[in-house]
Amino acid sequence: MQRPSDYQSFNQRLQGCATLIERRLDEWLTAPEKGEAVPGRLNEAMRYAVLGGGKRLRPFLVLESARLCCLPDEAALNVGAALECIHCYSLVHDDLPAMDDDDLRRGRPTVHKAFDEATAILAGDALLTLAFEILADPETHPDPGVRSALSLELARSAGRAGMAGGQMLDFRAPGANLSETEILRLQSMKTGSLICFACEAGAILACAETARRNALVAYGGALGLAFQLADDLLDAEGDAALVGKAVAKDHGAGKATLVSLIGADAARTRLSQLEAQACDALAPFGDAAATLIAAAHFVANRKH
């Protein structure tokens, strides 16, 4: 059982990370000074998509995994910012009328509503490519081999066998009679892949030993599935005013989720099991993993 003091410490750490990442993202999303002609409306839409909202959970996991491998926050900030650019680009595109057709994101109009569909598409494209510009920057890590490894793993996590592939499966899911195995595959790709990368990234940055890297990958895999299951429960039972976006959309679209397949009570039991699985994976780190254990509790019990 997590103690109140642990939870308070975790919240302070999460908020502190969000502040650091917001500042770094603001720096990267300020119009460049290298002579590039960046259209003002495009830059404005990118900033709207990324700044001023969100828990920054994925960058937080990058910073905490780096901490476990004895690196300071500063060493991981660029990787956290790059990952958040990927995450935010995916939200911009997911919200489009051709995809999930959402009007609200984080309690305010989605990018295509605040601007227009074409600008939203281009803003997402630009955020995707900015992520790899950040990773390729020598300031991200002095070793080009490490920068290459980070770029490779993020590309895999975000691409056809990761988030984008999972989104394709999700797009075809409404009305499909998916098995539990198929649902878990979809969710591990669409949601879990970026969360897993976030947890592995600190080990890549630190050139950590294989056992530690594998432990963080195992943690990230369980945490990603827990995050999506909690999200499905929020969609089924949550309050749109608290969640910050429309709810009950999966049921309305006839989309298969674990909640619809096994029921809410069984889903909550499964969520607790995934939380325990994530925490168990961190055993090699001992007490140093307390913050990531608190993160698993946060993910499994979130209300928005």
C-alpha positions as CSV (number, residue, x, y, z in Angstrom):
1,M,0.0,0.0,0.0
2,Q,1.3,3.4,-1.0
3,R,1.7,5.8,2.0
4,P,0.3,9.4,1.7
5,S,3.8,10.8,2.0
6,D,4.9,8.7,-1.0
7,Y,2.0,10.0,-3.1
8,Q,2.7,13.6,-2.1
9,S,6.4,13.1,-3.0
10,F,5.4,11.6,-6.3
11,N,3.0,14.4,-7.2
12,Q,5.7,17.0,-6.4
13,R,8.1,15.1,-8.6
14,L,5.6,14.8,-11.5
15,Q,4.8,18.5,-11.3
16,G,8.4,19.4,-11.1
17,C,9.1,17.3,-14.2
18,A,6.2,18.9,-16.1
19,T,7.7,22.3,-15.4
20,L,11.1,21.3,-16.7
21,I,9.7,19.7,-19.8
22,E,7.3,22.6,-20.5
23,R,10.3,24.9,-20.4
24,R,12.4,22.8,-22.7
25,L,9.5,22.3,-25.1
26,D,9.0,26.1,-25.1
27,E,12.7,26.5,-26.1
28,W,12.4,24.1,-29.0
29,L,9.1,25.5,-30.2
30,T,10.3,29.1,-30.2
31,A,10.8,30.3,-33.8
32,P,14.4,29.1,-34.7
33,E,17.2,31.7,-35.0
34,K,19.1,29.8,-37.8
35,G,17.5,31.6,-40.7
36,E,14.8,29.0,-41.3
37,A,11.5,30.5,-42.5
38,V,8.9,28.9,-40.2
39,P,5.4,29.9,-41.0
40,G,3.9,31.7,-38.0
41,R,0.6,29.9,-38.1
42,L,2.3,26.5,-38.2
43,N,4.5,27.4,-35.2
44,E,1.5,28.7,-33.4
45,A,-0.5,25.5,-34.0
46,M,2.5,23.4,-32.8
47,R,2.8,25.4,-29.6
48,Y,-1.0,25.1,-29.1
49,A,-0.8,21.4,-29.5
50,V,2.1,20.9,-27.1
51,L,2.2,23.7,-24.5
52,G,0.0,24.5,-21.6
53,G,-1.5,21.1,-20.6
54,G,-1.0,17.5,-19.9
55,K,0.6,15.5,-17.1
56,R,3.8,14.9,-19.1
57,L,3.8,11.4,-17.8
58,R,5.9,10.0,-20.7
59,P,8.7,12.6,-20.2
60,F,8.5,12.0,-16.5
61,L,9.2,8.3,-17.1
62,V,12.2,9.2,-19.2
63,L,13.6,11.4,-16.4
64,E,12.9,8.8,-13.7
65,S,14.4,5.9,-15.7
66,A,17.5,8.0,-16.2
67,R,17.6,8.8,-12.5
68,L,17.5,5.1,-11.7
69,C,20.6,4.8,-13.9
70,C,22.3,7.6,-12.1
71,L,21.8,10.4,-14.6
72,P,20.7,13.9,-13.7
73,D,17.4,15.4,-15.1
74,E,19.3,17.7,-17.5
75,A,20.8,14.7,-19.3
76,A,17.3,13.4,-20.1
77,L,15.3,16.5,-20.8
78,N,15.8,16.5,-24.6
79,V,14.7,12.9,-24.9
80,G,11.6,13.7,-22.8
81,A,10.8,16.7,-25.0
82,A,11.2,14.6,-28.2
83,L,8.9,11.9,-26.8
84,E,6.3,14.5,-25.9
85,C,6.4,15.9,-29.4
86,I,5.6,12.4,-30.7
87,H,2.8,11.9,-28.2
88,C,1.3,15.3,-29.0
89,Y,1.5,14.9,-32.7
90,S,-0.4,11.6,-32.3
91,L,-3.1,13.3,-30.3
92,V,-3.5,16.0,-33.0
93,H,-3.9,13.4,-35.7
94,D,-6.1,11.1,-33.6
95,D,-8.5,14.0,-33.0
96,L,-9.1,14.7,-36.7
97,P,-12.5,14.0,-38.2
98,A,-11.1,11.2,-40.3
99,M,-9.9,9.4,-37.1
100,D,-11.6,9.8,-33.7
101,D,-13.3,13.1,-34.6
102,D,-12.9,14.8,-31.2
103,D,-13.7,18.4,-30.4
104,L,-12.0,18.6,-27.0
105,R,-8.6,17.7,-25.8
106,R,-7.3,18.6,-22.3
107,G,-10.5,20.6,-21.7
108,R,-10.1,22.9,-24.7
109,P,-10.8,22.8,-28.5
110,T,-8.7,20.3,-30.4
111,V,-6.1,21.7,-32.9
112,H,-8.3,21.3,-36.0
113,K,-11.1,23.1,-34.2
114,A,-8.9,25.9,-32.9
115,F,-7.2,26.3,-36.4
116,D,-8.3,24.1,-39.3
117,E,-7.8,20.5,-40.5
118,A,-5.0,21.2,-42.9
119,T,-3.0,23.2,-40.3
120,A,-3.6,20.4,-37.7
121,I,-2.2,17.8,-40.1
122,L,0.9,19.9,-40.9
123,A,1.4,20.7,-37.2
124,G,1.4,17.0,-36.4
125,D,3.8,16.3,-39.2
126,A,6.1,19.0,-38.0
127,L,6.1,17.8,-34.4
128,L,6.9,14.3,-35.6
129,T,10.0,15.5,-37.5
130,L,11.0,17.9,-34.7
131,A,11.2,14.9,-32.3
132,F,14.0,13.4,-34.4
133,E,15.7,16.8,-34.9
134,I,15.9,16.9,-31.1
135,L,17.3,13.4,-30.8
136,A,19.9,14.1,-33.4
137,D,21.1,17.2,-31.7
138,P,24.6,16.7,-30.2
139,E,23.4,18.4,-27.0
140,T,21.0,15.4,-26.5
141,H,24.0,13.1,-25.9
142,P,27.7,13.5,-26.8
143,D,27.9,9.9,-28.2
144,P,26.4,9.6,-31.7
145,G,25.9,5.9,-31.1
146,V,23.6,6.7,-28.2
147,R,21.7,9.3,-30.3
148,S,21.3,6.7,-33.0
149,A,20.0,4.1,-30.6
150,L,17.5,6.5,-29.2
151,S,16.3,7.5,-32.6
152,L,16.0,3.8,-33.7
153,E,14.0,2.8,-30.6
154,L,11.7,5.8,-30.8
155,A,11.1,5.3,-34.5
156,R,10.2,1.6,-33.9
157,S,7.9,2.6,-31.0
158,A,6.1,5.3,-32.9
159,G,5.9,3.6,-36.3
160,R,4.3,0.8,-38.2
161,A,5.0,-1.9,-35.6
162,G,4.3,0.5,-32.7
163,M,1.9,3.4,-32.2
164,A,1.0,4.0,-35.8
165,G,0.4,0.3,-36.4
166,G,-1.7,0.1,-33.3
167,Q,-3.8,3.1,-34.4
168,M,-4.4,1.3,-37.7
169,L,-5.7,-1.7,-35.8
170,D,-7.8,0.5,-33.6
171,F,-9.2,2.3,-36.6
172,R,-10.5,-1.1,-37.9
173,A,-11.7,-2.3,-34.5
174,P,-15.2,-0.9,-34.4
175,G,-17.6,-3.7,-35.1
176,A,-14.9,-6.3,-35.2
177,N,-15.1,-9.3,-32.9
178,L,-11.7,-9.1,-31.4
179,S,-10.3,-11.7,-29.0
180,E,-8.5,-10.7,-25.8
181,T,-5.1,-11.5,-27.4
182,E,-6.0,-9.2,-30.3
183,I,-7.1,-6.4,-28.0
184,L,-3.9,-6.7,-26.0
185,R,-1.8,-6.6,-29.1
186,L,-3.6,-3.5,-30.3
187,Q,-3.2,-1.7,-27.0
188,S,0.4,-2.7,-26.5
189,M,1.2,-1.1,-29.9
190,K,-1.0,1.9,-29.8
191,T,-0.4,3.0,-26.2
192,G,2.2,0.8,-24.6
193,S,5.0,1.2,-27.2
194,L,5.7,4.9,-26.4
195,I,5.4,4.3,-22.6
196,C,7.8,1.3,-22.9
197,F,10.2,3.5,-24.8
198,A,10.0,6.2,-22.1
199,C,11.0,3.6,-19.5
200,E,13.9,2.2,-21.6
201,A,15.2,5.6,-22.7
202,G,17.0,6.3,-19.4
203,A,18.9,3.0,-19.7
204,I,19.9,3.8,-23.3
205,L,21.1,7.3,-22.3
206,A,23.1,5.8,-19.4
207,C,24.5,2.9,-21.4
208,A,23.1,0.7,-18.6
209,E,23.8,-3.0,-18.3
210,T,21.4,-5.3,-20.1
211,A,19.7,-6.6,-16.9
212,R,18.7,-3.1,-15.9
213,R,17.5,-2.2,-19.3
214,N,15.4,-5.3,-19.5
215,A,13.9,-4.6,-16.1
216,L,12.8,-1.2,-17.3
217,V,11.4,-2.6,-20.5
218,A,9.4,-5.1,-18.5
219,Y,8.1,-2.4,-16.2
220,G,7.2,-0.2,-19.2
221,G,5.3,-3.1,-20.9
222,A,3.1,-3.7,-17.9
223,L,2.6,0.0,-17.2
224,G,1.6,0.7,-20.8
225,L,-1.2,-2.0,-20.7
226,A,-2.3,-0.6,-17.3
227,F,-2.5,2.9,-18.7
228,Q,-4.7,1.8,-21.6
229,L,-6.9,-0.3,-19.3
230,A,-7.4,2.6,-16.9
231,D,-8.2,4.8,-20.0
232,D,-10.8,2.3,-21.1
233,L,-12.4,2.3,-17.7
234,L,-12.5,6.1,-17.7
235,D,-14.1,6.0,-21.1
236,A,-16.8,3.6,-19.8
237,E,-17.4,5.2,-16.4
238,G,-15.6,8.6,-16.3
239,D,-16.9,12.2,-16.1
240,A,-16.1,14.2,-19.3
241,A,-15.6,17.3,-17.2
242,L,-12.9,15.6,-15.2
243,V,-11.4,13.6,-18.1
244,G,-11.1,16.6,-20.3
245,K,-12.5,14.9,-23.4
246,A,-15.6,13.0,-24.5
247,V,-16.3,9.7,-22.8
248,A,-18.4,6.6,-23.8
249,K,-17.0,6.9,-27.3
250,D,-15.7,3.3,-27.4
251,H,-19.1,1.9,-26.6
252,G,-20.8,4.2,-29.0
253,A,-18.5,3.2,-31.8
254,G,-18.8,-0.5,-31.1
255,K,-15.1,-0.7,-30.3
256,A,-13.8,-3.8,-28.5
257,T,-11.9,-3.1,-25.3
258,L,-11.0,-5.3,-22.4
259,V,-13.8,-3.6,-20.4
260,S,-16.4,-4.5,-23.0
261,L,-15.0,-8.0,-23.3
262,I,-14.6,-9.0,-19.7
263,G,-16.6,-6.4,-17.8
264,A,-15.7,-3.5,-15.5
265,D,-15.1,-5.5,-12.3
266,A,-12.8,-8.0,-14.0
267,A,-11.0,-5.2,-15.8
268,R,-10.3,-3.5,-12.4
269,T,-8.9,-6.8,-11.1
270,R,-6.7,-7.1,-14.2
271,L,-5.6,-3.5,-13.7
272,S,-4.4,-4.3,-10.2
273,Q,-2.5,-7.3,-11.5
274,L,-0.8,-5.2,-14.1
275,E,0.2,-2.6,-11.4
276,A,1.7,-5.4,-9.3
277,Q,3.5,-6.8,-12.4
278,A,5.0,-3.4,-13.2
279,C,6.2,-3.0,-9.6
280,D,7.7,-6.5,-9.4
281,A,9.7,-5.8,-12.5
282,L,11.6,-3.0,-10.6
283,A,12.9,-5.4,-8.0
284,P,16.5,-5.2,-9.2
285,F,16.6,-1.5,-8.3
286,G,15.4,-1.9,-4.7
287,D,14.3,1.2,-2.8
288,A,15.6,3.5,-5.5
289,A,12.6,2.6,-7.7
290,A,10.1,4.1,-5.2
291,T,9.1,6.9,-7.5
292,L,8.4,4.6,-10.5
293,I,6.4,2.3,-8.2
294,A,4.4,5.3,-7.2
295,A,3.9,6.1,-10.9
296,A,2.4,2.6,-11.4
297,H,-0.1,3.3,-8.6
298,F,-0.9,6.7,-10.2
299,V,-1.5,5.2,-13.6
300,A,-3.8,2.4,-12.2
301,N,-5.8,4.8,-10.0
302,R,-6.1,7.9,-12.2
303,K,-9.4,9.7,-12.6
304,H,-8.5,11.8,-15.6
